Amino acid sequence: MAHLTENPADKDRFICVYPIYINSKKTLAEGRRIPTEKAVENPSCAEIRDVLMAAGLNVYVENKMHPREWNRDVQFRGRVRVQVKQTDGSFCQEKFTSRKDVMFYVAEMIPKLKTRTQKSGGGDTSSQQGEGGKKSKKKKKFICVYPIYINSKKTLAEGRRIPTEKAVENPSCAEIRDVLMAAGLNVYVENKMHPREWNRDVQFRGRVRVQVKQTDGSFCQEKFTSRKDVMFYVAEMIPKLKTRTQKSGGGDTSSQQGEGGRRRRRRTAWEVEVEVEVEVEPRHLRKLLSLTWLLFCLGLVIDLESSSVSFRFICVYPIYINSKKTLAEGRRIPTEKAVENPSCAEIRDVLMAAGLNVYVENKMHPREWNRDVQFRGRVRVQVKQTDGSFCQEKFTSRKDVMFYVAEMIPKLKTRTQKSGGGDTSSQQGEGGKKSKKKKK
């Protein structure tokens, strides 16, 4: 370590140079230590080492990272240790008396390295070739059209680019492509997503590239001179596609047929008889639905809406009456009236003892993070009869049920035994201690 030796020539006393110190792409806050105009773009440890070794200095590289360097690529990895003083304390070279001298020298020499000059020369040549290639090939001008641009379900902030009244509902890339190909344009689809499109369904995926200019710079068609022209045209034509018109037409026909069918079937005597006589419990409702489907296949229908098969059940989650929860976490009654950690079984027992029709479902409240069995489930309780009257006058709403349950749960035998047992044991424990003290 540096503090264990006083020999300036010891490796532990070499000065450190990180590439980040002389990187012009970094700010002072990110670790740069010399002015930007004197710094060099993205230096590497190998370049720093080569420059300093060529200057005749004693150098070695360590596999370390600067704490402010977020980029973990090999290019930015490592630090260089360089000797600037000899054993007698004199400088190895008069021009390197501090770390700053070393950094300025390295930043000045790196751009002159052969690897850098070749790169820059090659880059210029390639760029010139690229420009020439562009002029010779005269690349086609394609514009991008995302489905989100013409989606009437999106807002301007979400990416829509035309007025809502001119937009179309949920267009797809396939529809945009078909419309533009039918218009005689050169089109292809890319597997890209608009950055503001949160829906990852296949329908909303992709973007369409369409050519509006020819190689000589003239427009392919006079009516398509910009992206807006393309978007307005596509939004106007998509509703006229065969796939869209068939969907809307088919839907109307089926709905009309359905209404007509229901009206004719409701006049049958069978349905009137069922309305009067059928009474079904909740546990038999699934069987009734199966029976309804069977009768429908036979040409008969049971109208569940107008029949007596209608039940008014309300939901009660344990979290609603849990005193350990906050209002934000789902509690719905005051803390002083709530109960500590109720379970579905306790709620069910209380309500069944009150004479209500109750059953438990394997559901979880969305704000309940605890997945233990104790907190799992919800209770469905019937508060209204089939004629709309209340089953019991004291239960007219969910709040009445919750207050009653929260009041009765502490009186359950399971709760009183627990609390009683706890007190007894504590008293016995205290008594035992006292008796032992007396013996002493």
N, C-alpha and C positions, 0 to 999 in steps of 0.2 A: 504494500500500500504506500501511497505518496507520503503519508505522515510518519512512516516507519524508517524512511531513509532520507539522507540529506545529499546524496550523490546526484548531481544534475544529469549525469550520463546514465543513470539507472532507468530502465524502461518504464517504471512506475512514475517517473518524473517527466516523461515525454508529454507534450501538449496534445490535446485532442482537437481534431477538426472533423465535424460532421458535415456531410453534403448539404444539409439544410441551412448551414451558416452562410453559404454563398449561392443559394438558389434564388434566382430572380422571380420565380413563380410563388415564392412564399412571402408573407408579410412579416413585419417585425414581431407581431404577436405570435406568429407561427414558428418563429425561431431564426429568421434571417438576422445576420449581424453586420452586414455591410450595405451600403446604399444600392438601390436597385440598378442604377446605371452602371455600376461597377461589378454587379453580380453576373452569374452565368445561368443559363437555363438548364435546369435538371442535371446537375453534375452527379457523377457516380464516384464511389470510393476508388474504383480502379483508375479513373482519370486523375483524381487527386494524387493517388499513389504514384502514377507514372510521371506526373509533372514534378513532384518533389524528389523522386529518385533521379530524374534527369538533372535536377538542380544540385545533386550530390549530397542530399540529406539522408540521414538514417530514418527509415520509415517502416512501419508494419501496420497491418489492418486487423481490426478486431470485429467480431460478429456482434455488434451492439446496435441498438436503435435509439434515436433521439426520442425523448418522451413526448414531444409534440408532433412527431411524424406519424400521421395516421395511415399513410400508404405503406403496405407491407411487401411491396414488390422487391425483387432482388436488386433492382437498379437503385432504390433508395435505402438499401440495407447496409449496415456497417459504419464504422468510424475509423479514421486514420490517426495513428499516433506518430508524432514526428519529434525528433531530437533537435533542440535549438541551442543547447548548452553542452559544453564538454565537462570533463571531471573537475577541472580547475575553476569552473564557473564562467569561463569565457565563452562567447558565442561561436557556434560552428561556422557561421557566415555572418558578416557584418550587416548584410541586408535583411537578415531574419532575426530581429531582436524581440519580437512578440508574436502572439497569435494573429494579430491584425495584419502584420507584414506578410505572414504566411498566407492568410486568406486572400488578401489583395493580389498577391503574386499568382496564386493558383487560379483565381477567377480571371486573371488577365491571360494566362497561358492556355487554359483548357480550350477556348475557341480556336487556338492555333494548332491543336493536335491534328494529326493526319486523319484520325477517325472522324473528327468533326468537319474538317474541310471537305473530305470526300462525300460525307452525308449531305452537306449543304449544296455542294456542286451537283451531286446526283439529284438532289431534290429540285434544284432549279431546272435542270435538264428535263426531269420528268414532268415538272409543272408546265414547261414550255411545250413538251410533247403532248401533254394532256390538253393544253389550249389548242394546239394544232389539230389534235384529234377531234376536239369538239367542233372546230371550224370545218374540218374535212368531213366528219361523219354527220355533223349537224343534228345532234340528238333531238329526238322528238320531245315535244312539250306535253307532259301529262299532268293533270291536276288531280287532287285527292278529293273524294267525296265520302264522308262517313255517314252511316245511317242516322247518327245522332243529329246531324245538321238539319234534317228535314222532318224530325220526329215531333209531332204536335204534343206528345206527352212530356217533353222536356222543356225546361225553362231556358232563357238566354244564358243564365249563369251555368246551367248544366251542359251547354254546348249547342243549343239550337241556333241557327243562323238566318232563318227566314221567319216571317210573321206566322203566328199560330193558325190563322184562318187559311193560309196557303199551304201549311204543312200537312203531313199525312201521319196517320196513327201507326206507330211501330213498324216502319219500313225495314226490310232486310236487304243485305247486300245482293242476294240473288234477284230480288225485284228491281233494284237499281240497275244491276247489270243487264237484265232482260230488256228494260225500257231503253237503255242507251244503245244496246246492240240493235234493237229494232229501229232505232233512229239512224243507224248506219255509222256509228262511231266506233273507234278502236278502243276496246275496254278490256281490262283484266282485274282480277280480285286478288288482294293481298291479305294474308292472315295477320292483321294488325287490329289493335283496339284503341279507341279514342281514350286519352288519359282521364277524361271526366266520366267515362261510361263505367259504372260500378257493376252493372249486370253482365255476368260472364256467360250467359246462355248463348247457344249457337246462333240464335236468331239475331242477336245484336253484335255478333262478332264479324270482323273483317272490315276492309275499306276498299273502295272502288277507285281505280286509276283510269282516267279517261283522257284521250288525246283530243285537244281542241285546236292545236296548231300543226301545220305541216312542216316539212323540213325547210322550206323556203320562208317560213315565218307567217304565211297566210293562214287564215282560219279554215278548218276542215269544213265547217258549215257556218253560214252567216248568222244563224240564229243562236249559235253557241260561241260567244266571244269572251265569256268569263265564267267563273265558277257559279256565280249567282244565276246566270241564265240556265246552266245545267241543273242546278238545284230546283229552281222554279218549274222547269219542264218535267223533271222526274217526279216531283211532288204532285204535279197535275195529272200525270199519266198513270201512276201506280194504282189509284182507286179504280181505274178502268181496266186493269188487268183481269184476265179470265178467272184467275184464282180468287181474286177479291170479290168479283161480282157473283160467282157461284156460291161463295160462303154466305154473303148477305142474302142472296135470293133464297138459298136452301133454308136458312134460318127462319125467314118469315113464313115460308110455306109450312114448315114443320110446326111452328107455333100456332098457326091458324088451324091446322089439322088437329093439333092437340086440344085446343080450346073446343073445337066442334065435337071431338070425340068425348070429352068430359061432359059436355052438356047433354049429349045423347045418353051417356051411360048413367048420369045422375037420375034419369027418369025411371030407372029400373026398380022394381019392387024389392029386389034382393038387398039393394043398398039401404033402403029405408028400414028393412028388418034388422040389418046389421047395426045401424045407428042406434036402434032402440035397445038391442039385446046384448051387444058385445061390451064386456068390461074386462080390461086387461091390466095386470100388474106390471110394474116396470121390468121385472125379471123375465116376463113373457113377451116383452115388446119385440124382441128379435124374431121370435117364432111367428108373431103376428105379421111382421113385415114379409117373412118368407111365405106365409099363407096368402098375403095380399098379392104377391108376385104370381103365385100359382093361380089364384082366381083371375088375375089380369090375363094370364095366358088362356084361360077358359072363356074370356070375354066378359068377366065380371070385375067390378072394382069396389074396394072399400074406401070411402072418403074419410081419411084420418082427421082432416081439418075440422069437418063438421060433426064428427062422431064424438062419443064420450071418451075416446082414447087421447086425452090431453092431460098432461101432468105438469104441475108447477113445482119444480124442485129448485132450491137455491143451494149455492156452494158455500161451504165453510172450510177454509184452510186453517190448520193449527196456528199458522203465523199471524192470523187476524187477531188472536186473543193472547198472544205470547208477550208477557211483560218484559222479556229480555230483548225484544226487538224494538226498533224505533219506527216512527211513522214512515220514514223514508224506506225502511226495510220491509214494510208491509203491514205493520200493526194498524188496526182500525178502531180500537177503543182506547180510552184513557189508561195509563199505566196502573193507576191505583185500582182499577176495576178488572184489569187483566190478570192472567194466571201464568205461573212460571212453567215454561216448556210443556204445554199440553200436547197430547198425542191424539191421533185420529181415533184410536180405540176408546179413549176417555170421552171424547166428544160424542162418539156413537153411543156409548153406554148411557150417557146422561140424556140424550135425546130419545133413545128407545125407552128409557125409564119414564120419560114424560109422555109417552104414548104417541110419538110421531113416527111416520114412515121414513126410514133412514137406510141408506146404503153407502158403502165406501168405495172410492175409485182410486186406482193406483196412479195418481197424478202428483206433480210437484208444483208449488208456487214458483213463478219465474224469478222471484227475488230471494228464494231460499237456497243459500249456497251449501248448507249442510245436507249431505246425502245419506245420513244415518236413517235407519228404519223408523226411529222414533219420530222424525220430522217428515216422514214420507206419507203421501196420501191426502185425499180431500174427502169431505163428507157431503153427500147430497141429501137434503132433507125436504120433505113435502110440507108446504105451509098452506096450500090451497087445494080444495077439493075440485072434482070435475065440474061442479056447477059454479065455480068461482068464489065460493065462500071459504073462509079460513077454517083450517082444521081445528085450531084452538084460538080463542080470542086473544090470549096473551102473546101469541106469536104472529104478528102481522107484517114483520119485515125481518131482514137479515140481522139488523142491530138488536132486535128483541131476542133473537136466537143466540147471538154472540154474548150478550150481557147475561142471559140465563145460564149458558154453558160455563162462562167464566166464573160465575157465582157458585155453581154446583160442583165443579171439578175438585176444588179443595176439600169438599165434604165427602168425596168418594172414599170407600173403605181402604183402597190401595194407598191413597195419600195420607189418610189419618194414621194408618198403621206405621207407615214410614216415619212420619214426624214423631209419633208416640214412642216408637222403638228407639229413635235417636235420642230423645230426651231421657228415656229410662237408662239407656246405656251410659249416657254422660253422667247421670246422677249416681249410678252404680260406681262409675269410675271415680267420681269425687269421693263417694263414701269409702271406697276401697283405700284411697290415698289417706283419708283421715284416720281410718282404722289402723293403717300401718304406722302412721305417725304416733298414734296413741300407744301402740305396742312398744315403739322405741322409747 
